[in-house]
Each structure stands twice: as C-alpha cells, then as structure tokens.
Amino acid sequence: MIPYGKQDINQDDIDSVIEVLQSDFLTQGPKVPAFEEAVCKYTSANYGVAVNSATSALHIACLSLDLKEGGVLWTTPISFVASANCGLYCGADIDFVDIDPETYNISVTALEDKLKQAQIDNCLPNILVAVHLCGQSCDMEAIRRLSREYGFYVIEDASHAIGGEYQGKKIGSCEYSDITIFSFHPVKIITTAEGGIATTNDKYLADQMRLFSSHGVTRDPELMTKETEGPWYYQQICLGYNYRMTELQAALGISQLVRLDEFVARRHYLAEKYDSLLKGMALDTPKQNSSCYSSFHLYIIRLRLVDIPNKTHREIFQYLRDRGIGVNLHYIPIYTQPYYEQQYSCKIGVYPEADRYYEEAISLPLYPKMSEEDQLSVVSALAKAIEV
C-alpha cells in the first residue's frame, strides 16, 4: 500500500528523543520552551504555547478568547471535526460557511453574505476558525477586514500549513489573526508523534492559553490573587486541563524543524510533477493563489464525473484502494456527521460548494519520502480507474 501520508524520521530525530530519555526531565523540562521558541522564531510570532494536540490548542484558543455558552463559532464544513468541536467544548453554537470552489477554503464572498444576514438576525459569530486546507492559506487579509467590521475573533487552523506562506510572511505570524494553530500529527508536515502549538502576538492570550493547558494552575506571583505563602506555593485561578506536551515530543519537534523547509520543497516538487502527469485527464488539479505558498500537506483532485460515464466517485476510489493506492478523502462535510445532524438539523444543499466537493474529491498520496516510481504507479492506476 502506498499511504496518502507518512512521517519522515531520521537518526537525528531518534537521537534527540533518546537524549531526553536519558535526561532528568521527561515532562515540564527545558525542551518544551525551546520548541515553543523555535516555532516562534520560524513564524515570527511573539508567543507560542505547545500542547499535546492541535485539538487541545484549538480548545484553549477558544477559551482564551472567552468563548462560552451562548457564544457562536463559525468555520468551514470541509475540515476535520476538531475545527468545529472546539466550539462545542466551550458550550457555543456552531455554524458553517461554504467553501470557495477553487481553493476549497472558506469563501470570502459567502462569509460576507452570511455576516450581513447574521447582523440583521442579531446572531454574529464570536469566533471564526479559518482552516488552511492542504496547507494553502485562506484570504486572511479579507477575513481580518471583515472581523474588524463585524467584531469577531479569528483563529487560523493551520494544522496543514506550517512551512507555508501568505503574502510573503510565514503562516503562524498572526499578521491577520488573533491565534494560529499547528498540528504535529505523524501525517502532517513535521511531527512530534502527537502534538500541537498555538502562536499569538498577544501576551494576555498566551498567558491564558498556558493556564488553560496546565490545570489553570500558576506559580507566577503576578497572576495570583494573594501573596505567596512560600516557595512551594501555587494557585489554581481558573478551570484548566492537562494538555501539556512532553519533553520527548518537543525534542522530536525541534529536530524535525531543521528539515521543515526541505520537506515543503519536496512536497512542491511532487505536486508539480502530479500537475504535469495528470494533464489531459478528466479531473481538476489543485489551484494555487499567487499570494500563497502552500505547504502542500495534501494533493486533492476533483473528478469531472460528467466526463467519466458509467463510473462513480466511490467506484474510482475503491479501484485505487484495491490496487494498493492509499487514497483518502479530506473531508466528509462536518454537517453530515450524525452528531451534527442531530444537534443542528443541517441539511444537504445549504452549502452547495461543499456538497459538490464531497462528491468529487480524492486525496492522492503525497509525502517527502514518496518515490517517483510510486508516484508513477499512482498516476497509472488513476488513469485506468477513470478510463472511458
């Protein structure tokens, strides 16, 4: 099986983890702050809070922005469920904004139309989670303009996008957002096995996220409600969680960061090769905005089923899987998940572009160690799958 994604671990990565195993700290040591600093240096963000997953990072980001019961979070329907679930964890209501038919990110036009109506209906969102699907940034300048006009916070869910750029600046700089989230799951651009980080330029938000990620407990006298009672003293000043990243994960992350740009460059090389090899087939290849430099976490094609008579999306997908091509589908629209259907009675047709996307999309294998021979095997099998 050629997988759709795979981590790239070398001897330096292994040695970095072994070094921690032989050290005094497996958790709450020097490696996590060093990793946070390294990510901030790479992205030009002022603060970073590393946690055990991007889902945890999304949760503490929402908490730090004071999302709570009665609040509203909007996001894209074409993402993993975590992009919406983070709002549910806070007791907020969830709604979706349809996608752009070319980038598959949130449509700025659809967002603006929805905001105008929400203002009339008095149900504007508190937070928008803008997901950079496949590693290509949303139109963040336009989204920030709307956030200022309509008064909502912006979280960039850049789980796919570390190493990418928008308008010449690294994604994660928070130039047009309040907080950016990265994921370090093994299939992402770099890995810490499991893990995530939130970057921000706002010290208050960073302090709040740090509190929420570690039980709401602090030893900082400036944050305490009364004077310290001794060197042992700490206070729980809010209800937090145990979302801490381990020293092992952070050490692996520091090592992986060294090769981040190399990984992204290799992904671009393979994506460009796909573009060339797939020309003339009854499908659309990914479109890239000139303002963006994608990290190319995913390479998603759209089948032109009208040009493939007697073949269904499912049949083509299954044909590839049966021949050892580990294709996937990113993602099933969140509003079609049973939990969301039960809670929100979301109906097909409300988000027509997302519906069309789901009927046509297939993620092809793409990862740095993918050989050109394997890539040719993917293309050959796909050509046979859609043969008229």
Secondary structure, DSSP 8 states (H G I E B T S, - for coil): -B-S------HHHHHHHHHHHTSS-SBSSSHHHHHHHHHHHHHT-SEEEEES-HHHHHHHHHHHTT--TT-EEEE-SSS-THHHHHHHHTT-EEEE--B-TTT-SB-HHHHHHHHHHHHHHT---SEEEEE-GGG----HHHHHHHHHHHT-EEEEE-TT-TT-EETTEETTS-TT-SEEEEE--TTSSS--SS-EEEEES-HHHHHHHHHHHBTTEE--GGG-SS---STT--EE-S---B-B-BHHHHHHHHHHHTTHHHHHHHHHHHHHHHHHHTTTSSEE-----TTEE---S-EEEEE-GGGSTT--HHHHHHHHHHTTB--B-S---GGGSHHHHHHH---TTSSHHHHHHHHHEEEE---TT--HHHHHHHHHHHHHHT--
